[in-house]
Amino acid sequence: RLFVLASFIAASAMRVGRLPEPGQSLEASAYTFEAGGKGLNLAVAARRLGAAVDGLIAVGSDPLAALAEPALRRAGLPPGMLRRFEAQTGAGIGFTQDDGENCLAVFLGANRLLDAASIRGAAEGLAAADLVLAQFEVGDAAIAEAFRLARAAGRPTLLNPSPFRPIEAGILRDTAILVVNASEARLLAAALDRSGADEAALAAALRARGPDLVVITRGAGGATAYPAGSAPRHQAAFPVAAVDTLGAGDAFAAGLAVSLSEGRGLAEAMRWGAACGALVAMRLGVFDALPDRAAVEAFLAA
Ligand code: ADP
């Protein structure tokens, strides 16, 4: 069972010939509006891989909040994960150019209001989880309290610090598994005054501050796990025709987390993460592209 500190973002995406320049308005050729958010992606991805998933997800009190419950139900996630706040629901607006280049902005709204009290209200679920997952579309107070309770109950934690901000010392100390992409690794190195250090040295510096395992992903360049006490383990990316890599990192983290929570070894878990990332990269969008367990098994067997 996984406990996910999730996030909810009502996501609008427009397809345009060229990204708008400052001052420009232009006509979009396509538009989608769907439930999203890194934390929701993680929860949905883990559920599709067959894990039992519990957790928390915050929405506001505006019309956008109504999207959340049907999205959870469709995904087979417990509606009891929902928490409502007097606030705006998180929302994101993105533009994708025809060649795939994109830009987006996210307003976190209610996601920032999950607090230590909300976490304590879910303490039972947390303490019963095989693994507690968090990402940075929720505030530090909620993550710190969730990880503190998880560690006190002897449960491992996984942090994907995206969208990036510096990681509080207490959160890093209570993180067992840290999963970052290459750009987040560079920002972490700068925050630790280790810009220019090689990856292994950065991973060691991070492990000295808490995690037992640091995983750095590099898109089509694959991913490397740096575990405490044994040699680094590289996992090549699967050679696929990528059309849209949005969400690959979320899928990778979910695949890794589900495998590890099932007691598989690190090498197998890295393979599952890479398969999930590759399968998402092969399809447009995120939510519908997240693979189920059968798809991952078929992909790995091929
Ligand atoms: P993020 O989305 O956080 O930036 P990455 O782009 O590093 O994360 O992708 C995470 C993982 O997904 C990679 O380590 C790789 O295994 C897989 N992946 C991402 N892009 C591709 C791709 N173009 N082809 C195959 N696998 C990919």
Residues whose N, C-alpha, C, O or C-beta is under 5 A from the ligand:
A	BS01	ADP	N181 T217 R218 G219 A220 G222 A223 A237 F238 V240 A242 T245 G247 A248 G249 F252 G273 A274 G277 A278 A281
